[in-house]
Amino acid sequence: MNEIKPLKEFKEKMDKKEKEKNENKKIRNLDSLVLGDNEKYNKTLKNWINPNMKIKAELLYRLTRDGDEFQTFHNLCDNKGITLLLVKLIDGNILGGYITKDWDNHSNCWKKDQDAFVFSLTQNVKCITNSNYNYEAFYCYSGYGPFFHPIQFYDKKMNEAFICSSGYYNNSSNLYPGKKGDYYKIL
């Protein structure tokens, strides 16, 4: 009987290590209704950001919780550093953007970030900033929400994204399979 207990404890320790190993494959603490428990999307995002970095995420803004006003986005997301935006369109496509610099609502200019990218998880496409545009990655202005050029929140509210093709990002014409130059409702 004494030999069974250590074997059981060893198995529990091994199971715990395996669970921790699997957890490290995910972006930790990402409270996302968009991603849910989709292991493929979690793994893809982690690999695109940095496969060797342990990522702890904090939910800053959620449309369904915080409302659709641009000012609310800025109040909650400005000056927070690295930011990951996830958007699920009403047609099911999941798009987003990643920046390593701060959002703000007062500079009224393009910000440079050579580590920034936009993406489509649905299409499995990562679009990096184009060095021809000197890594101008995102635009900050109080009258806009997140503005990556191919994915824009302006003129309306946070519940509609404008999707366009953009020279600011390499490969961005593959970002969205639908019609470019239209507004799309956010789920």
TAQUIGI-V479637 format. One line per field, one symbol per residue. psi: psi as a letter, one per 40 degrees, with the letter a starting at -180 (. if undefined). burial: 1 if it has 16 or more other C-alpha atoms within 10 Angstrom, else 0. A space follows every 10 residues. Layout:
# TAQUIGI-V479637
psi->???
burial->???
This chain:
# TAQUIGI-V479637
psi->dddddddddd dddddddddd dddedihifh ghdddbfhdd ddddddddch eehhhhihhd hhdddeiehd ddddddeife ahhhhhhhid eehhiaihie iiiieedfii ihgeeiiiih ddefhhhiih edfffhdihh ideiahhecd higidbaeeh hhhiihedhh eeeedheahi fiihih.
burial->0000000000 0000000000 0001111001 0001100000 1111110010 1000100001 1100000111 1111001100 0011011110 0011111111 1111100001 1111011111 1000111111 0000111111 1011111111 1111011111 1111110111 1101110001 0011010
